Amino acid sequence: MFAGFIGVAIPFLFGSLAVTFGLLGLARRLNRGQCAIGLAAGPLSVLYPIFLAGALGA
């Protein structure tokens, strides 16, 4: 049960942090390429556990 919680909580946490810092970096015009990758990868890491749970639960 603990591994399942960590497997879901960590991607949500890091995905939301990637989006937050990506937006902050773009607003301050810092390393725009890295900020764009953070904005692209952040939502993917949030959606991945949702799709995985749906695929394994069905």
C-alpha positions, 0 to 999 in steps of 0.5 A: 500500500505504501509503494502504491501511495508513493507511486501516485504521490511523487508524480503528482508532486513533481509534475505540479512543481515542474509546471509551477517552476516552468511558468515562473521561469517563463515569466522571468525569462530564464532559460526558456527551453528548459522552462518549456520542457518543464511545462511539457513534462509536468502534465505528462507526469501528472496524467501518467498515474491516472492512465496507468490506474485506469488501464490496470483497473479495467 
